[in-house]
Amino acid sequence: MPSLFLEKQKSNLLRRHGRRGFTLVELLVVIAIIGVMVGLLLPAVQAAREASRRMQCSNQLKQQILAMHNYHDTLGSLPSAYISDSFHPNRDPATFDGPSGWGWSALLLPYIEGNALHDNLRFDLPCWAPENAAMVTTRLPVYLCPSATMSDSPVIVRDGSRAELATFGRSTYVGNAGHEEPWGSAITDWRPVPGVNGPMIRNGRVKLRDVIDGLSNTVFLGEHHPLLSDKTWVGIIPGAEVCTNSPQRFPFTECESAATYMLVHSGPAAAEGFVVHPPNAPEAHVCQMYASHPGGCNVAFGDGSVRFIGEYVQAQVWAALSSMNGGEVVGEY
């Protein structure tokens, strides 16, 4: 018996000592396989995250356009793109922009659960008044697309000499002024300017019945990435100027007047050679829609729907969608 026990112990020892670990080559192969699997999964994870961010961005635009409808139901018209006393002695002589400057997104605050902020702002004073300075820097997530980088910092509003005028809270959403650049016309009322056919204009009091092309065929709001230029939810300051934040990336992008803190246009505009600027168009003007989503941007239509418009949409289709009274027939896009 003792000899049998010793034989079993010896056999167990041999088995234990005969086991071998992984070789270096085997470990490297396993690590390489894991690396390949991670490389295959990472794009899918990133795509899923971007899809989630794009959906959240779409939902925020949905809140804004529904807030516009509630504003219209309460006050009888859509909010002005921004409020301006074009006869004020301190108006900008080049654009006729004057106080108070409050923009459409500030006017919508009570309709997007921003009652507390709205009630504390002094709308009887200019949006840049010292009494409003502490509150107009508020970061409002509903006006920030989660896909937009550079969107955590406030906006430093500057004039043409790059002097600082005020600090405002940032937005990555803009209103549609139609085909033309009405801010290039120094008149008291933009509506008579040919081509000013968008639902969002200075001192506008557009009613839904004025959108004769149909609410489902008319763009009201869209995205604009801070990589291209700054936008704000607060309003405009007479004499301010909007320039690109990426001059090396967009070397031919010219600065625009204060209205483009709140507004964009689609073209065809006479001053720009009747060129149309679809979303993410490579000309990348500070006064066009531009998003961080691959392939295009989210756009809110007058009927409350939000759709993704591709950057390769036909130019004439985009122009038709951007006017509210052109009588165009819009097919598939």
ROVEX-596458 format. One record per atom (N, C-alpha, C): x, y, z negated. Coordinates in steps of 0.1 Angstrom, whole numbers, plus 5000, padded with zeros to 4 digits. Layout:
N
XYZ/...
END
This chain:
333
500849885000/500050005000/500950135000/501950134991/502750254991/503350285005/503850175011/504450195024/503450255035/502150195034/501150245043/500850395041/500850435028/500550575024/501650665030/502950615028/504050695033/504050715048/503650605055/503550615069/502550715074/501350725067/500350825070/500850965068/501550985057/502151115054/503151155064/503951055068/504951085078/504351125092/503251045095/502551075107/501851215107/501251255096/500651385094/501751495096/502851475090/503951575091/504451595105/504551485112/504951495126/503951565135/502651535132/501651605139/501651755137/501851795124/501851935120/503052005127/504151945126/505352005131/505452005146/504651915152/504651905166/503752005173/502852075165/502052175171/502952295175/502652355187/503352475191/502452595193/502952715191/502152835193/502152885207/501553005209/501453055223/502853105227/503153085239/504453135244/504253285248/505353355250/505253495254/504553515267/504753425276/504153425289/502653415288/502253325279/500753305277/500153425271/500853485261/500353605255/500153715265/501153735274/501053835284/499953815294/499753685297/498653655306/497253695300/497153655287/495853685280/495653845279/496753915276/496654065275/496254115289/496854065300/496554115313/495054085316/494553975313/493153945315/492254035308/492554065295/491754155287/491854295294/493054335298/493154465305/492254475317/492254375325/491454375338/489954375334/489554305324/488154305320/487754445315/488654515307/488354645302/488254745314/489154725324/489154815336/487954795344/487354675344/486154655351/484954705344/484954705331/483854745323/483754895321/484954965320/485055105317/484255195327/484355175340/483455255349/482055235347/481655115344/480255095341/479755165328/480555165318/480255235306/480155385308/481155435316/481155575319/479955615327/479555535337/478355555345/477155555336/477055465327/475855455318/475755585309/476955635305/476955755296/476555875305/477055885317/476655995325/475155985329/474655865331/473255855334/472355905322/472855875310/472155915298/472256065297/473456125299/473556275299/472756345309/472656285321/471856345332/470356335328/469956235322/468556225318/468256325307/469156345297/468956445287/468956585293/469756605303/469756735310/468456755317/467956655323/466656665330/465556695320/465556625308/464556645298/464556795293/465756855292/465856985288/465257085298/465557065311/464957145321/463457125321/462957005318/461556975317/460957065306/461557075294/461057155283/461057305287/461957345295/462057485299/460957525309/460657435319/459657465328/458257455322/458057365313/456757355306/456557475297/457657525291/457657645283/457157765292/457657765304/457257875313/455757865316/455157745317/453757735319/452957775307/453457745295/452857795283/452957945282/454058005286/454158145286/453158205295/453058145307/452058195317/450658185312/450358075305/448958055299/448658165289/449758205281/449558295270/449458445275/450458475284/450558615288/450158645303/449758545310/449158575323/450158585335/451458565332/452458565343/453658485338/454558455347/455858395344/456758505337/457658465329/458658565324/459458625335/459858755333/460758815342/462058745341/462858755352/464258705351/464958775341/464758905340/465258985329/464559125329/464559185318/463759315317/464759435318/464359525327/465259635330/464459765332/464859875325/464360005328/465160065338/464760055351/465560105362/465560255363/464760325355/464760475355/465560525342/466060445334/466760485322/468060565326/468260675318/469460755322/470760685321/470860575313/472060495312/472060375321/471260375331/471260265340/472560255348/472860135353/473960115362/473660175375/474360275380/474060345392/474160255405/474960155403/475160065415/474059965417/473459915406/472359815406/471059855401/470959975394/469760015387/469359925376/470259855370/470059775358/470059865346/469059855337/469059935325/468559845314/468359905302/467959835290/466559785293/466059675286/466659615275/467559495278/467459445290/468259345295/467859195291/466859185282/466459045277/466058955289/466658835289/466458745300/465258645297/464958565308/463858475308/463958365297/465158325294/465358215284/465158265270/465558395268/465258455255/463758475253/463058515264/461558535263/460858405260/461458285264/460858155262/460958105248/461758165240/462158105227/460858055219/459758135218/458658085210/458057955216/458357925228/457757805235/458657685236/459857705230/460757585229/461257565215/460357595205/460657585191/461757675186/461857795192/462857885188/462158005181/461057985174/460258095168/461058175158/461858105150/462558175139/463558275145/464358225155/465358315162/464558425169/463558395176/462758495183/462258605174/461758565162/461158665153/462258745146/463558705146/464558785140/465358875150/465158845163/465758935173/464959065175/465659175177/465059305179/464859325194/463659275199/463359295214/463059435217/462859515207/462559665210/463859735212/465059665210/466359725213/467059645224/468059705230/468759635240/469359495235/469459405243/469959275239/471459285234/472159385238/473559405233/473659495221/472559535215/472559635204/473259565192/473959645184/474659585172/473659515163/472459555162/471459485153/471159345158/471459315170/471259175175/472559095176/473659155173/474959095176/475158955170/474758945157/474958815150/474058705155/472958735161/471958635165/472058595179/472558685188/472658645202/473758555205/474658525196/475658425198/475258285194/473958265190/473458135186/473658035197/474057915193/474257805203/472857735203/472257725215/470957655216/471157535225/471057415219/471357295227/470357275239/469157325237/468157315248/468557385261/469557475260/470057555271/471457505275/471857385271/473157335274/473057195279/473457175291/473557045297/474656965290/474356845285/475456765278/476556715287/476356725300/477356685310/478356795313/477956915309/478757035312/479957055302/481157035307/482257075298/482357225297/483157265287/483457405285/482157485280/481157405275/479957465271/479757495256/480757465248/480657485234/480957625230/481757695238/482157835234/481157935238/481058045231/480158155236/480658225248/479858315254/480258385266/480658525262/481858565267/482358705265/481958775278/480958865276/480458945287/481459065289/481759075302/482859175306/482259265317/482859385318/482559475330/483559455341/483559535351/484359515362/485859535359/486159605349/487559625345/488059515335/487159415333/487359305324/487359345309/486859465306/486659505292/485459425286/485659385273/484559315267/483359405263/482159365266/480959435263/480159375252/480159245251/479459175240/479759025241/479358955230/479458815230/478058755229/477758665239/476358605239/476458455239/475358385235/475258245235/475258195249/475858075252/475958025265/474757945270/474457945283/473457865289/474157795301/473657675305/474057615317/472857605327/471857685325/470657685334/470457825339/469857825351/469657955358/468357965364/467858085367/466658105375/466858125389/465858095398/465958105412/465358235417/466158315423/465758445428/465258435443/465458325449/465058305463/466158315473/465958365485/466958355495/468058465494/467658585491/468558695491/469258715477/470158815477/470858855465/470258995461/469158995454/468459125452/469359215443/470259155435/471059245427/472059325435/472159305448/472959385456/472259505462/470959525458/470159635463/469859735451/470359855452/470159955442/468860015444/467759945440/466460005440/465759975427/464660035424/463960015412/463159895411/462759845423/461859725423/462459635434/462759515430/463359425440/462359365449/461059355445/460159285453/460059335468/460159465471/460059505485/461259465494/462359415487/463559375495/463259255503/463459255516/463159145525/463959025520/463358905519/463958785514/463958765499/463458865491/463358845477/462058765475/462158635476/461058545477/461058435466/461858455456/461958355445/461058385434/460658295425/459758325414/460458395403/461758405402/462458475391/463158595396/462658715393/463358835396/463258935385/464059045386/464059145376/462659215375/462259225362/460959285360/459759215367/459959085371/458959015378/457758975369/456658975374/455458935367/454658835377/455458735381/454858645391/453858555384/452758545391/451658455386/451758325395/451358215389/451358085396/450658085409/449558165410/448858175422/449658245433/450758315429/451558385439/452458285447/452658165441/453558065447/452757985458/452558055469/451657995479/452257875487/453557855486/454157735492/453857615484/453257625472/452957515464/453957495453/453457475440/454357465429/455357345430/454857235437/455657115438/456757135449/456757245456/457657275467/458557395464/458457445452/459257565449/460157545437/461357575439/462357565428/462257685419/462157665406/462157765396/463457775388/464057665384/465257665375/466157555380/467457575376/468457465380/469657485371/470657405374/471857405366/473057495372/473957525363/475157605367/476257565357/477357515361/478457465353/479357585349/479757585336/480657695332/482057685339/482357565344/483657555352/483657665363/482557685369/482457785380/482257925374/481257955366/481158085360/480258075348/480258185340/479458185327/478058225330/477158165322/475758205322/475358215307/474258285304/473858305291/472358295289/471858255278/470358255275/469858395271/470758485268/470358615261/469758715271/470558745281/470158855291/471358915298/471159035303/472259105310/472559235304/473759285307/474159415303/474459495315/473859615317/474159695329/475659725330/476159705342/477659725344/478459605342/477859495337/478659375335/478959305349/479859215349/480259145361/480559005358/480158915367/480358775365/481458725375/482558665370/483558615379/483758465376/484458395385/484658255383/485658235371/485458125364/486358075353/487457995359/487457965372/488457875377/488957925391/489658035390/490158105403/491058015411/491757925405/492657835413/491757735421/490757685414/489857585420/488957655431/488457775428/487557845437/488157975441/489157975449/489958095452/489258195460/488158155467/487458255476/486158305470/485958275457/484758305450/484858455445/483958535449/483958675445/483058695433/483458805426/482658845414/481358905418/480358885409/478958935412/478459025400/477459095402/476859185392/476159115381/475759195371/475259135359/474059035360/473259055370/472058975372/472458825373/473658795378/474058655379/474458585366/474358655355/474358585342/473158505340/472058545347/470758475346/470258405358/470658455370/470058415383/471058365393/470458285402/471258245414/470258265426/470858245438/469958245450/470458135459/469758105470/470057995478/470658035492/470358155496/470658195510/469458135518/469258175530/470258265538/470058405535/471158475531/471158615527/471958695538/471358805541/471958885552/473458925549/473658965536/475059005532/476058895533/475558765533/476458655534/476458575547/476058655557/476058585570/474958485572/473958485564/472758395564/473258255562/474258235553/474658105549/473758055538/473457925538/472657855527/473657785518/473357795505/474257735495/473457625487/473457505492/472857395485/473557365471/472957295462/473657265450/475057205452/476057255444/477357205445/478057225459/477557325466/478157355479/479557395477/480457355486/481957385484/482257535483/481457625489/481757765488/481757805473/480957745465/480957755451/480857905446/479857975451/479658105446/479158105432/479458215424/478958225411/477458245410/476858265422/475358285423/474758175430/475158055428/474557935434/474457825423/473557735425/473457625416/474657525417/475157485406/476357405406/476357325393/476457185394/476357105383/477557005382/477756945370/478856855368/478456715372/477156685375/476756555378/477256515392/477756395394/478256355407/477156365417/477356435428/476456435439/475356535440/475256625430/474156725430/473756775417/472556825415/472156875402/470656865400/470256865387/468856865383/468257005386/466956995391/466257115395/464857105390/464357215384/462957215379/462057285389/460957225393/459957285402/458757345395/458057425402/456957495395/455857415390/455757285395/454657195390/455057125377/456257155371/456657095359/457556975361/457756935374/458656815376/460056865377/460956765374/462356785375/462956675384/463656715395/464156625404/465656655406/466356545410/467756555413/467956585428/468556705431/468756745445/470256715449/470456635459/471756605463/472456715470/473756715469/474556825475/474556825490/474156715496/474056705511/472656725516/471756785507/470456815512/470556905524/469656895534/469656975546/469557125542/470357205548/470357355544/468957415545/468257385556/466957445558/465957395548/466057275544/465157215534/465457285520/466657305517/466957375504/466457515504/466657585515/466157725517/464657725515/463957625521/462557625521/462057595506/462757515499/462357485485/462657605476/463557695480/463957805472/463057925474/462157925484/461258035486/459857995481/459058095476/457758055471/456658095481/456958165492/455958215500/456258215515/457158125519/457658125533/456758045542/455857965537/454957885545/455657765552/456857735547/457557625553/456957485550/457057395559/456657255556/457857175553/457857125540/458957045535/458656905536/459556825543/459356685543/460156615533/460756495536/461556425526/462956485525/463556475514/464856535512/465556455501/
END
